[in-house]
Amino acid sequence: MNATDLYRSQTGMSEVGAVYGDKKPEDIRIVATKIIQWALGFLALIFLVLIIFAGFKWMTSGGNEEEVKKAQALMKNAVIGLIIILAAWSITYYLIYMFRKTIIDQAVDLNFVP
């Protein structure tokens, strides 16, 4: 018996969904994935706004070297932030992959998965 069969064999799961808005229960992994995707999209929007703002500052500096350096520093910091966010995402993705693989391997060893 695998995990999907265990979930479906629970009594009352469909009834709970019918009582609370006729919505079937959603897997917590899917909810977590949606939250992470939303957060990454929001961070990408912040990055885009920072780059556009820094470019605008650079273009409107009027040749003032101090303003140009501030705009370049803002662009550099935005790119560094993006690199940190992508590194955090890739580490999280790797860890989730490894945890999932370990759990599935243990389930196979315990004869939970055919």
N, CA, C and O atoms as a MOPAC input file, in Angstrom:
PM7 MOZYME 1SCF
protein

 N      0.85300 1    -1.17200 1     0.00000 1
 C      0.00000 1     0.00000 1     0.00000 1
 C      0.89600 1     1.23100 1     0.00000 1
 O      1.79400 1     1.34600 1     0.83400 1
 N      0.66000 1     2.14500 1    -0.92400 1
 C      1.49400 1     3.34300 1    -0.97900 1
 C      0.79900 1     4.50800 1    -0.28000 1
 O     -0.33000 1     4.38400 1     0.19500 1
 N      1.49700 1     5.64200 1    -0.23000 1
 C      1.00200 1     6.79900 1     0.51300 1
 C     -0.30800 1     7.32900 1    -0.06400 1
 O     -1.17400 1     7.77900 1     0.68600 1
 N     -0.46000 1     7.28200 1    -1.37700 1
 C     -1.68800 1     7.77000 1    -1.99900 1
 C     -2.87200 1     6.91200 1    -1.58000 1
 O     -3.94900 1     7.44000 1    -1.30300 1
 N     -2.69000 1     5.60000 1    -1.53000 1
 C     -3.76000 1     4.71100 1    -1.09100 1
 C     -4.10900 1     4.94700 1     0.37400 1
 O     -5.27900 1     4.89100 1     0.75200 1
 N     -3.09600 1     5.21200 1     1.20200 1
 C     -3.36100 1     5.50800 1     2.60800 1
 C     -4.19400 1     6.77500 1     2.75300 1
 O     -5.11500 1     6.82800 1     3.56900 1
 N     -3.87500 1     7.78100 1     1.97200 1
 C     -4.62700 1     9.03800 1     2.03100 1
 C     -6.07400 1     8.81400 1     1.59600 1
 O     -7.00200 1     9.30800 1     2.23600 1
 N     -6.26200 1     8.07500 1     0.51400 1
 C     -7.60900 1     7.84700 1    -0.00900 1
 C     -8.42800 1     6.92600 1     0.88600 1
 O     -9.65700 1     6.99100 1     0.88100 1
 N     -7.75900 1     6.06800 1     1.65400 1
 C     -8.49000 1     5.13000 1     2.49500 1
 C     -9.02400 1     5.75600 1     3.77400 1
 O     -9.79600 1     5.12300 1     4.49500 1
 N     -8.62500 1     6.99300 1     4.06900 1
 C     -9.10800 1     7.64900 1     5.27500 1
 C    -10.57800 1     8.00200 1     5.10400 1
 O    -10.98300 1     8.54200 1     4.07400 1
 N    -11.34600 1     7.70200 1     6.08900 1
 C    -12.77600 1     7.98900 1     6.00400 1
 C    -13.03500 1     9.45000 1     6.33800 1
 O    -12.39400 1    10.03500 1     7.21000 1
 N    -13.97800 1    10.01000 1     5.63000 1
 C    -14.41000 1    11.37000 1     5.91800 1
 C    -13.68400 1    12.45400 1     5.16600 1
 O    -14.05300 1    13.62000 1     5.31200 1
 N    -12.67600 1    12.15400 1     4.37100 1
 C    -11.92700 1    13.19400 1     3.68200 1
 C    -12.80200 1    13.93100 1     2.67300 1
 O    -12.72100 1    15.15500 1     2.57000 1
 N    -13.62600 1    13.21700 1     1.93500 1
 C    -14.49500 1    13.86500 1     0.95500 1
 C    -15.60100 1    14.64600 1     1.64700 1
 O    -16.01300 1    15.70200 1     1.16800 1
 N    -16.08600 1    14.12700 1     2.77700 1
 C    -17.15500 1    14.79900 1     3.49500 1
 C    -16.68900 1    16.13500 1     4.06300 1
 O    -17.44000 1    17.11000 1     4.05900 1
 N    -15.46300 1    16.18100 1     4.54500 1
 C    -14.92400 1    17.43200 1     5.06900 1
 C    -14.88000 1    18.47900 1     3.96400 1
 O    -15.24100 1    19.63600 1     4.18100 1
 N    -14.44100 1    18.07200 1     2.78700 1
 C    -14.39600 1    19.00900 1     1.66500 1
 C    -15.78100 1    19.47400 1     1.26000 1
 O    -15.96100 1    20.63100 1     0.88200 1
 N    -16.74600 1    18.59700 1     1.33500 1
 C    -18.11000 1    18.95900 1     0.95000 1
 C    -18.70900 1    19.93800 1     1.95300 1
 O    -19.44500 1    20.84200 1     1.56100 1
 N    -18.41100 1    19.77600 1     3.22300 1
 C    -18.96000 1    20.66000 1     4.24900 1
 C    -18.34400 1    22.04700 1     4.15500 1
 O    -19.03900 1    23.04900 1     4.32900 1
 N    -17.05300 1    22.11300 1     3.88200 1
 C    -16.35800 1    23.39000 1     3.86600 1
 C    -16.10600 1    23.86400 1     2.44300 1
 O    -14.95800 1    23.93400 1     2.00300 1
 N    -17.14900 1    24.18100 1     1.74100 1
 C    -17.04200 1    24.82400 1     0.44300 1
 C    -16.85600 1    23.88600 1    -0.72000 1
 O    -16.44100 1    24.32500 1    -1.79200 1
 N    -17.14200 1    22.62300 1    -0.55600 1
 C    -17.03300 1    21.65400 1    -1.64100 1
 C    -15.65600 1    21.68600 1    -2.28800 1
 O    -15.52700 1    21.57800 1    -3.50800 1
 N    -14.64500 1    21.83200 1    -1.47100 1
 C    -13.26900 1    21.88000 1    -1.95600 1
 C    -12.52700 1    20.68100 1    -1.39400 1
 O    -12.56900 1    20.42800 1    -0.19000 1
 N    -11.86000 1    19.95600 1    -2.24400 1
 C    -11.12000 1    18.78600 1    -1.79400 1
 C     -9.88000 1    19.23500 1    -1.04100 1
 O     -9.29300 1    20.26400 1    -1.37600 1
 N     -9.47200 1    18.47700 1    -0.02700 1
 C     -8.26600 1    18.83600 1     0.72200 1
 C     -7.04400 1    18.84200 1    -0.20000 1
 O     -6.90700 1    17.99100 1    -1.07900 1
 N     -6.16800 1    19.81300 1     0.02000 1
 C     -4.98100 1    19.93900 1    -0.82100 1
 C     -3.75600 1    19.50500 1    -0.02600 1
 O     -3.64000 1    19.77700 1     1.16900 1
 N     -2.86800 1    18.84100 1    -0.70200 1
 C     -1.64400 1    18.34100 1    -0.07900 1
 C     -0.81100 1    19.51700 1     0.42300 1
 O     -0.68800 1    20.53200 1    -0.26300 1
 N     -0.24000 1    19.38000 1     1.61800 1
 C      0.54000 1    20.45900 1     2.21800 1
 C      1.77500 1    20.78700 1     1.38400 1
 O      2.24400 1    21.92600 1     1.39900 1
 N      2.30400 1    19.81300 1     0.66300 1
 C      3.47200 1    20.07300 1    -0.18600 1
 C      3.11100 1    21.00300 1    -1.33000 1
 O      3.91400 1    21.84700 1    -1.72900 1
 N      1.90300 1    20.85100 1    -1.85800 1
 C      1.45800 1    21.72900 1    -2.94000 1
 C      1.25000 1    23.14100 1    -2.41600 1
 O      1.60300 1    24.11300 1    -3.08400 1
 N      0.67800 1    23.25700 1    -1.22200 1
 C      0.47400 1    24.57800 1    -0.61900 1
 C      1.82500 1    25.26000 1    -0.36900 1
 O      1.98800 1    26.44300 1    -0.66900 1
 N      2.78700 1    24.52000 1     0.17600 1
 C      4.11700 1    25.08800 1     0.43600 1
 C      4.79100 1    25.51000 1    -0.86400 1
 O      5.44400 1    26.55200 1    -0.91400 1
 N      4.63900 1    24.71500 1    -1.90700 1
 C      5.22400 1    25.06000 1    -3.20100 1
 C      4.61300 1    26.34000 1    -3.75200 1
 O      5.32400 1    27.18600 1    -4.29500 1
 N      3.31100 1    26.48600 1    -3.61700 1
 C      2.64200 1    27.70700 1    -4.09900 1
 C      3.10900 1    28.93700 1    -3.32200 1
 O      3.30200 1    30.00600 1    -3.90200 1
 N      3.28900 1    28.78300 1    -2.01300 1
 C      3.75900 1    29.90800 1    -1.20100 1
 C      5.17600 1    30.29500 1    -1.60100 1
 O      5.48200 1    31.48200 1    -1.71700 1
 N      6.04000 1    29.31800 1    -1.81200 1
 C      7.41900 1    29.60400 1    -2.21900 1
 C      7.44500 1    30.26700 1    -3.58800 1
 O      8.20000 1    31.21700 1    -3.79800 1
 N      6.62500 1    29.77800 1    -4.53100 1
 C      6.57600 1    30.38600 1    -5.86400 1
 C      6.07600 1    31.82600 1    -5.78600 1
 O      6.60100 1    32.69700 1    -6.48000 1
 N      5.07400 1    32.08900 1    -4.95500 1
 C      4.56600 1    33.44400 1    -4.80200 1
 C      5.64000 1    34.36300 1    -4.21300 1
 O      5.82900 1    35.48700 1    -4.67800 1
 N      6.33700 1    33.87600 1    -3.19200 1
 C      7.38000 1    34.67900 1    -2.55800 1
 C      8.51600 1    34.97400 1    -3.53800 1
 O      9.02100 1    36.09600 1    -3.57400 1
 N      8.92100 1    33.98800 1    -4.32700 1
 C      9.98600 1    34.21800 1    -5.31000 1
 C      9.53400 1    35.19100 1    -6.38700 1
 O     10.32800 1    36.01100 1    -6.84900 1
 N      8.28000 1    35.11500 1    -6.79200 1
 C      7.75900 1    36.08400 1    -7.75400 1
 C      7.76600 1    37.49300 1    -7.19200 1
 O      8.08100 1    38.44700 1    -7.90200 1
 N      7.41800 1    37.62700 1    -5.91700 1
 C      7.43800 1    38.94000 1    -5.26900 1
 C      8.86200 1    39.48400 1    -5.18200 1
 O      9.09700 1    40.66800 1    -5.42500 1
 N      9.80600 1    38.61800 1    -4.83500 1
 C     11.20800 1    39.04900 1    -4.77000 1
 C     11.74600 1    39.42500 1    -6.15000 1
 O     12.55200 1    40.34700 1    -6.26700 1
 N     11.31200 1    38.72800 1    -7.18700 1
 C     11.72200 1    39.08900 1    -8.54800 1
 C     11.16400 1    40.45400 1    -8.91500 1
 O     11.83000 1    41.23700 1    -9.59100 1
 N      9.95100 1    40.74300 1    -8.47500 1
 C      9.36100 1    42.06200 1    -8.73400 1
 C     10.15800 1    43.15900 1    -8.02800 1
 O     10.39700 1    44.22200 1    -8.60100 1
 N     10.56500 1    42.90400 1    -6.79800 1
 C     11.38100 1    43.87800 1    -6.06800 1
 C     12.70700 1    44.09500 1    -6.79200 1
 O     13.15800 1    45.23200 1    -6.92300 1
 N     13.33100 1    43.02300 1    -7.26000 1
 C     14.58400 1    43.13900 1    -8.00500 1
 C     14.38600 1    43.99700 1    -9.25500 1
 O     15.20100 1    44.87200 1    -9.54600 1
 N     13.31000 1    43.74500 1    -9.98600 1
 C     13.04000 1    44.50200 1   -11.20100 1
 C     12.85200 1    45.98800 1   -10.89500 1
 O     13.37600 1    46.84300 1   -11.60900 1
 N     12.11000 1    46.29000 1    -9.84200 1
 C     11.88800 1    47.69300 1    -9.46300 1
 C     13.20800 1    48.35300 1    -9.07900 1
 O     13.46000 1    49.49500 1    -9.46300 1
 N     14.05300 1    47.65100 1    -8.32700 1
 C     15.34600 1    48.22500 1    -7.93900 1
 C     16.23000 1    48.49500 1    -9.15100 1
 O     16.88500 1    49.53500 1    -9.21300 1
 N     16.25800 1    47.58900 1   -10.10100 1
 C     17.08100 1    47.78100 1   -11.29600 1
 C     16.55800 1    48.96000 1   -12.11900 1
 O     17.34100 1    49.77800 1   -12.60000 1
 N     15.25500 1    49.04400 1   -12.27900 1
 C     14.67900 1    50.16600 1   -13.04400 1
 C     14.95500 1    51.48300 1   -12.32600 1
 O     15.30900 1    52.47400 1   -12.96500 1
 N     14.79500 1    51.50100 1   -11.00200 1
 C     15.05300 1    52.72700 1   -10.24500 1
 C     16.52300 1    53.13500 1   -10.35100 1
 O     16.82300 1    54.31600 1   -10.52900 1
 N     17.43300 1    52.17800 1   -10.24500 1
 C     18.86300 1    52.48900 1   -10.35400 1
 C     19.18900 1    52.98900 1   -11.75500 1
 O     19.97100 1    53.92700 1   -11.91000 1
 N     18.60300 1    52.37600 1   -12.77200 1
 C     18.82600 1    52.85000 1   -14.14300 1
 C     18.28900 1    54.26300 1   -14.34200 1
 O     18.91500 1    55.07800 1   -15.01800 1
 N     17.13500 1    54.55000 1   -13.75700 1
 C     16.57400 1    55.89600 1   -13.85500 1
 C     17.47500 1    56.91300 1   -13.16100 1
 O     17.71300 1    58.00500 1   -13.67600 1
 N     17.97800 1    56.52900 1   -11.96500 1
 C     18.89400 1    57.42400 1   -11.25100 1
 C     20.15000 1    57.68800 1   -12.07100 1
 O     20.64900 1    58.81200 1   -12.10600 1
 N     20.65600 1    56.65400 1   -12.72700 1
 C     21.86600 1    56.77900 1   -13.52400 1
 C     21.62100 1    57.69500 1   -14.72000 1
 O     22.43200 1    58.57100 1   -15.02100 1
 N     20.49800 1    57.48300 1   -15.39300 1
 C     20.20800 1    58.27600 1   -16.59100 1
 C     19.91400 1    59.73800 1   -16.27100 1
 O     20.17900 1    60.61800 1   -17.08900 1
 N     19.37200 1    59.99700 1   -15.09700 1
 C     19.04000 1    61.37900 1   -14.72900 1
 C     20.10700 1    62.02900 1   -13.85400 1
 O     19.86600 1    63.09200 1   -13.28200 1
 N     21.26700 1    61.41800 1   -13.74100 1
 C     22.32500 1    61.98400 1   -12.89700 1
 C     22.93800 1    63.24100 1   -13.50200 1
 O     23.53500 1    64.04400 1   -12.78500 1
 N     22.80200 1    63.41700 1   -14.78400 1
 C     23.31200 1    64.62400 1   -15.43800 1
 C     24.82400 1    64.72100 1   -15.41200 1
 O     25.37100 1    65.82400 1   -15.40700 1
 N     25.50300 1    63.59700 1   -15.39600 1
 C     26.96400 1    63.61600 1   -15.41300 1
 C     27.58800 1    63.72600 1   -14.03300 1
 O     28.81300 1    63.75900 1   -13.91400 1
 N     26.76300 1    63.78400 1   -12.97700 1
 C     27.27400 1    63.86900 1   -11.61300 1
 C     27.84100 1    62.50300 1   -11.21800 1
 O     27.10100 1    61.52500 1   -11.11300 1
 N     29.14200 1    62.44400 1   -11.00100 1
 C     29.82500 1    61.18100 1   -10.72500 1
 C     29.32800 1    60.53700 1    -9.42200 1
 O     29.24000 1    59.31300 1    -9.32100 1
 N     29.01100 1    61.36000 1    -8.44900 1
 C     28.54300 1    60.81300 1    -7.17400 1
 C     27.20100 1    60.09800 1    -7.34300 1
 O     26.99500 1    59.02700 1    -6.77300 1
 N     26.29900 1    60.67900 1    -8.11600 1
 C     24.99500 1    60.04700 1    -8.37000 1
 C     25.14400 1    58.77000 1    -9.20300 1
 O     24.43400 1    57.78800 1    -8.98700 1
 N     26.08100 1    58.80100 1   -10.16100 1
 C     26.33500 1    57.61200 1   -10.97800 1
 C     26.85300 1    56.47700 1   -10.10600 1
 O     26.42900 1    55.33200 1   -10.26200 1
 N     27.77000 1    56.78800 1    -9.18400 1
 C     28.30300 1    55.75900 1    -8.29300 1
 C     27.22200 1    55.20300 1    -7.38100 1
 O     27.21100 1    54.00300 1    -7.10500 1
 N     26.30700 1    56.05200 1    -6.90500 1
 C     25.19500 1    55.57200 1    -6.07600 1
 C     24.29100 1    54.63700 1    -6.87400 1
 O     23.85700 1    53.60200 1    -6.36800 1
 N     24.01200 1    55.00300 1    -8.11400 1
 C     23.15900 1    54.15800 1    -8.96300 1
 C     23.84600 1    52.82200 1    -9.25400 1
 O     23.20200 1    51.77300 1    -9.23100 1
 N     25.14100 1    52.86100 1    -9.52300 1
 C     25.87200 1    51.61100 1    -9.77000 1
 C     25.90100 1    50.73700 1    -8.52100 1
 O     25.77200 1    49.51700 1    -8.61400 1
 N     26.07000 1    51.35200 1    -7.35500 1
 C     26.07200 1    50.59200 1    -6.10100 1
 C     24.70100 1    49.95200 1    -5.86100 1
 O     24.61400 1    48.81700 1    -5.39100 1
 N     23.64000 1    50.68300 1    -6.18600 1
 C     22.29600 1    50.12800 1    -6.02400 1
 C     22.08100 1    48.94300 1    -6.95900 1
 O     21.49900 1    47.93400 1    -6.56000 1
 N     22.54700 1    49.05900 1    -8.19800 1
 C     22.44700 1    47.94300 1    -9.13900 1
 C     23.25800 1    46.74400 1    -8.64600 1
 O     22.79200 1    45.60500 1    -8.70000 1
 N     24.45400 1    47.00500 1    -8.17300 1
 C     25.31100 1    45.92200 1    -7.68400 1
 C     24.65600 1    45.22200 1    -6.50200 1
 O     24.65400 1    43.99300 1    -6.43300 1
 N     24.10300 1    45.98900 1    -5.57600 1
 C     23.45100 1    45.39200 1    -4.41100 1
 C     22.19900 1    44.59900 1    -4.80900 1
 O     21.91100 1    43.56200 1    -4.21100 1
 N     21.46700 1    45.07100 1    -5.79600 1
 C     20.28300 1    44.34200 1    -6.26500 1
 C     20.68800 1    43.00800 1    -6.88000 1
 O     20.03300 1    41.99400 1    -6.64400 1
 N     21.75000 1    42.99900 1    -7.65800 1
 C     22.22200 1    41.74800 1    -8.26800 1
 C     22.74300 1    40.78900 1    -7.19900 1
 O     22.49800 1    39.58600 1    -7.28100 1
 N     23.45300 1    41.30400 1    -6.20200 1
 C     23.92500 1    40.45900 1    -5.10500 1
 C     22.73900 1    39.85400 1    -4.35700 1
 O     22.76500 1    38.67600 1    -4.00100 1
 N     21.71100 1    40.64600 1    -4.12000 1
 C     20.50200 1    40.13500 1    -3.47700 1
 C     19.84200 1    39.04300 1    -4.30300 1
 O     19.37700 1    38.04200 1    -3.75900 1
 N     19.80200 1    39.23400 1    -5.61700 1
 C     19.22300 1    38.22600 1    -6.49500 1
 C     20.03000 1    36.92600 1    -6.43200 1
 O     19.45600 1    35.83600 1    -6.41200 1
 N     21.34800 1    37.04200 1    -6.40100 1
 C     22.20700 1    35.84900 1    -6.31600 1
 C     21.96500 1    35.11700 1    -4.99500 1
 O     21.91400 1    33.88700 1    -4.97000 1
 N     21.81900 1    35.85800 1    -3.90800 1
 C     21.56000 1    35.24300 1    -2.60300 1
 C     20.21100 1    34.52500 1    -2.61500 1
 O     20.09100 1    33.41500 1    -2.09800 1
 N     19.20200 1    35.15700 1    -3.20400 1
 C     17.87200 1    34.54600 1    -3.26900 1
 C     17.90600 1    33.27900 1    -4.11400 1
 O     17.31200 1    32.26900 1    -3.73600 1
 N     18.59300 1    33.31800 1    -5.25200 1
 C     18.68500 1    32.12700 1    -6.10500 1
 C     19.46600 1    31.00500 1    -5.42100 1
 O     19.13200 1    29.83000 1    -5.57100 1
 N     20.51000 1    31.37200 1    -4.66800 1
 C     21.26800 1    30.35500 1    -3.93500 1
 C     20.39400 1    29.72000 1    -2.85000 1
 O     20.41600 1    28.50200 1    -2.66800 1
 N     19.63100 1    30.53700 1    -2.13700 1
 C     18.73400 1    29.99600 1    -1.11000 1
 C     17.68800 1    29.09000 1    -1.73300 1
 O     17.36700 1    28.03800 1    -1.18100 1
 N     17.15600 1    29.48900 1    -2.87300 1
 C     16.15700 1    28.66200 1    -3.55300 1
 C     16.76200 1    27.32700 1    -3.98100 1
 O     16.14700 1    26.27600 1    -3.80000 1
 N     17.97200 1    27.37000 1    -4.55200 1
 C     18.57400 1    26.12400 1    -5.03500 1
 C     18.92500 1    25.19300 1    -3.87000 1
 O     18.77500 1    23.97700 1    -3.99400 1
 N     19.38500 1    25.73500 1    -2.75400 1
 C     19.67700 1    24.90900 1    -1.58000 1
 C     18.39300 1    24.29000 1    -1.04200 1
 O     18.36700 1    23.10700 1    -0.70600 1
 N     17.33600 1    25.08100 1    -0.96100 1
 C     16.05000 1    24.56400 1    -0.48200 1
 C     15.52100 1    23.48600 1    -1.41100 1
 O     15.03600 1    22.45500 1    -0.94500 1
 N     15.60500 1    23.70400 1    -2.70300 1
 C     15.14200 1    22.72400 1    -3.67400 1
 C     15.92000 1    21.41500 1    -3.52300 1
 O     15.33300 1    20.33400 1    -3.55500 1
 N     17.23300 1    21.51400 1    -3.36000 1
 C     18.07500 1    20.32900 1    -3.20200 1
 C     17.71100 1    19.56800 1    -1.92400 1
 O     17.59700 1    18.34200 1    -1.93900 1
 N     17.52800 1    20.29900 1    -0.81900 1
 C     17.19200 1    19.64300 1     0.43800 1
 C     15.83900 1    18.94100 1     0.36000 1
 O     15.69800 1    17.81200 1     0.83100 1
 N     14.85000 1    19.59600 1    -0.22600 1
 C     13.53700 1    18.96800 1    -0.37000 1
 C     13.64600 1    17.72900 1    -1.24500 1
 O     13.03400 1    16.70300 1    -0.94700 1
 N     14.41600 1    17.81300 1    -2.31300 1
 C     14.61600 1    16.65400 1    -3.18500 1
 C     15.24700 1    15.49800 1    -2.41700 1
 O     14.80100 1    14.35600 1    -2.53100 1
 N     16.28000 1    15.79000 1    -1.63700 1
 C     16.97200 1    14.73300 1    -0.89900 1
 C     16.07800 1    14.14700 1     0.19400 1
 O     16.07600 1    12.93200 1     0.39300 1
 N     15.31400 1    14.99100 1     0.91200 1
 C     14.39700 1    14.48000 1     1.92700 1
 C     13.34700 1    13.57700 1     1.29100 1
 O     13.02800 1    12.51100 1     1.81800 1
 N     12.82100 1    14.01000 1     0.16900 1
 C     11.79400 1    13.21600 1    -0.51500 1
 C     12.37000 1    11.86700 1    -0.95700 1
 O     11.73400 1    10.82400 1    -0.80700 1
 N     13.57000 1    11.91400 1    -1.49600 1
 C     14.21300 1    10.67600 1    -1.94900 1
 C     14.46500 1     9.74600 1    -0.77200 1
 O     14.24400 1     8.54000 1    -0.88400 1
 N     14.91900 1    10.27500 1     0.34300 1
 C     15.17600 1     9.46900 1     1.53200 1
 C     13.88800 1     8.85500 1     2.06000 1
 O     13.86900 1     7.67800 1     2.42200 1
 N     12.82400 1     9.62500 1     2.10700 1
 C     11.54900 1     9.11700 1     2.61200 1
 C     11.02400 1     8.01200 1     1.70700 1
 O     10.53400 1     6.99400 1     2.19400 1
 N     11.12000 1     8.20000 1     0.40500 1
 C     10.64900 1     7.17300 1    -0.52800 1
 C     11.50000 1     5.91900 1    -0.41000 1
 O     10.96600 1     4.81100 1    -0.43800 1
 N     12.82300 1     6.07200 1    -0.27700 1
 C     13.69900 1     4.90400 1    -0.12100 1
 C     13.37300 1     4.13600 1     1.15800 1
 O     13.38600 1     2.90500 1     1.16200 1
 N     13.07900 1     4.86100 1     2.25000 1
 C     12.72200 1     4.19700 1     3.49800 1
 C     11.37600 1     3.49500 1     3.37100 1
 O     11.18400 1     2.40500 1     3.91000 1
 N     10.44600 1     4.12200 1     2.65800 1
 C      9.13200 1     3.50000 1     2.46000 1
 C      9.26300 1     2.21100 1     1.66300 1
 O      8.55500 1     1.24000 1     1.93100 1
 N     10.16000 1     2.19400 1     0.68600 1
 C     10.38200 1     0.97500 1    -0.10200 1
 C     10.99600 1    -0.10800 1     0.78200 1
 O     10.61500 1    -1.27500 1     0.69100 1
 N     11.94500 1     0.27700 1     1.63600 1
 C     12.56900 1    -0.69100 1     2.53100 1
 C     11.56400 1    -1.27900 1     3.51900 1
 O     11.69800 1    -2.43500 1     3.92200 1
 N     10.56500 1    -0.49800 1     3.91000 1
 C      9.57500 1    -0.97200 1     4.86000 1
 C      8.35500 1    -1.60100 1     4.18300 1
 O      7.37100 1    -1.93300 1     4.84400 1
 N      8.43000 1    -1.76000 1     2.87700 1
 C      7.36700 1    -2.36500 1     2.08100 1
 C      6.06800 1    -1.54600 1     2.08000 1
 O      4.98300 1    -2.11500 1     1.96200 1
 N      6.16900 1    -0.23100 1     2.21000 1
 C      4.99100 1     0.62100 1     2.09000 1
 C      4.65200 1     0.90700 1     0.63600 1
 O      3.49400 1     1.14400 1     0.29100 1
 N      5.66600 1     0.88300 1    -0.20400 1
 C      5.46500 1     1.15800 1    -1.62300 1
 C      5.75600 1    -0.13000 1    -2.38800 1
 O      6.80500 1    -0.74000 1    -2.17900 1
 N      4.85500 1    -0.55400 1    -3.26600 1
 C      5.08100 1    -1.80600 1    -3.99600 1
 C      6.24500 1    -1.72000 1    -4.95900 1
 O      6.55500 1    -2.69600 1    -5.64300 1

